[in-house]
């Protein structure tokens, strides 16, 4: 009987692993892990409080600021962690809340999360009012602007008469730290203000006087009066610095200042055509009949005019006029001034 040889199976080749596939799977795994990690981080950033502190911080959004600018301000004030700024920007964009963020003043606790923060930033606008006070206005003109703007929302809030009364109330003026005058003319700083709709007249004045003290390092009442005249007389920074020097020298040398704006202030009408009678009628603000400065500022000057008085351009002129096109012409002597008048105003 023949022995049967066992059948030997041929060896099977084990396929080698594809290195490209390995790298692909690894890359996908890493990406998935990253996505998962980012999702967890994003979710935590949205839901978790920014801080354990409940301290409230006043936060202002100016009109026209971008969401990016808002986020940076939130970070700077400790209302949003720097590491969560991107999450805030993504969240407000994805949820269409970026466009709903309002300009205004907020009081926000530090322990809000991003969801809560986005909601709170939509709650301003209604209780606050933006008011622009231009340079060179009298107190009564400032009061008129404030009355008009407040009346758009609530006619019962702002009382112009009471506002004007406070600007000449000696006790109230002294409570603001101003002791050299009985009027706030000159101290209501021209600026853009964000005011609560329910503002009192005292609050509005306090905010404007505070803006003055914050913006102006130091100026004497004497120089503030000159700055108010420079504000009404000059058309640009260069002119203001030249005119500041001219007015100061004329005053020091005992000349009549002969400034129309001081008379126009007295008549409370900047556009009034002055007559010979107006010029000859003696009164405290007539710089044609009285030497020296008027008793008070004639308007509320801006920072440019104040700086012009503090840093004038030395020159040898004593006269100046503006022609019909607004160009300024200087003169050293009365004869030169007369010639300028003939050449530029009477021709």
JOVENFEN-V944467 format. One record per residue. N is the residue number from 1. NEAR is the number of other ideal C-beta (glycine too) atoms within 10 Angstrom. Layout:
N,NEAR
N,NEAR
This chain:
1,3
2,4
3,5
4,6
5,6
6,5
7,5
8,6
9,5
10,5
11,6
12,6
13,6
14,6
15,6
16,6
17,8
18,9
19,8
20,8
21,9
22,10
23,10
24,11
25,10
26,10
27,10
28,10
29,10
30,10
31,10
32,10
33,10
34,10
35,10
36,10
37,10
38,11
39,10
40,10
41,13
42,16
43,11
44,12
45,21
46,19
47,11
48,13
49,15
50,23
51,15
52,7
53,12
54,10
55,11
56,12
57,14
58,9
59,20
60,14
61,22
62,13
63,11
64,7
65,14
66,10
67,18
68,12
69,12
70,21
71,22
72,15
73,16
74,25
75,17
76,11
77,14
78,13
79,24
80,26
81,16
82,11
83,10
84,23
85,17
86,12
87,20
88,24
89,16
90,15
91,19
92,21
93,12
94,9
95,12
96,8
97,17
98,20
99,9
100,12
101,21
102,15
103,16
104,22
105,14
106,18
107,9
108,20
109,17
110,17
111,15
112,20
113,16
114,25
115,13
116,16
117,26
118,20
119,12
120,18
121,24
122,13
123,12
124,18
125,14
126,10
127,13
128,20
129,22
130,14
131,18
132,10
133,20
134,13
135,17
136,20
137,19
138,19
139,22
140,13
141,16
142,26
143,23
144,15
145,15
146,25
147,16
148,12
149,17
150,22
151,13
152,9
153,13
154,11
155,9
156,7
157,17
158,24
159,16
160,18
161,10
162,13
163,21
164,17
165,12
166,21
167,20
168,14
169,17
170,12
171,7
172,17
173,21
174,12
175,11
176,18
177,9
178,19
179,9
180,9
181,19
182,14
183,16
184,25
185,23
186,24
187,23
188,25
189,23
190,24
191,18
192,12
193,19
194,17
195,21
196,15
197,14
198,14
199,20
200,15
201,21
202,15
203,12
204,22
205,24
206,16
207,17
208,23
209,18
210,13
211,18
212,23
213,14
214,10
215,13
216,17
217,9
218,7
219,17
220,11
221,15
222,13
223,17
224,23
225,25
226,26
227,28
228,28
229,27
230,33
231,27
232,20
233,21
234,23
235,12
236,10
237,13
238,12
239,20
240,25
241,22
242,21
243,29
244,26
245,20
246,22
247,24
248,16
249,16
250,18
251,19
252,8
253,9
254,8
255,15
256,14
257,20
258,14
259,23
260,16
261,21
262,23
263,23
264,20
265,22
266,17
267,12
268,10
269,11
270,16
271,5
272,13
273,6
274,13
275,9
276,7
277,7
278,17
279,14
280,10
281,13
282,8
283,13
284,12
285,19
286,20
287,25
288,17
289,15
290,16
291,12
292,12
293,22
294,23
295,14
296,19
297,26
298,27
299,27
300,28
301,32
302,21
303,15
304,17
305,29
306,27
307,20
308,26
309,27
310,16
311,10
312,20
313,15
314,8
315,15
316,9
317,17
318,17
319,18
320,19
321,15
322,15
323,14
324,8
325,6
326,9
327,11
328,18
329,18
330,18
331,17
332,12
333,11
334,10
335,9
336,15
337,18
338,12
339,13
340,18
341,16
342,10
343,12
344,16
345,12
346,6
347,8
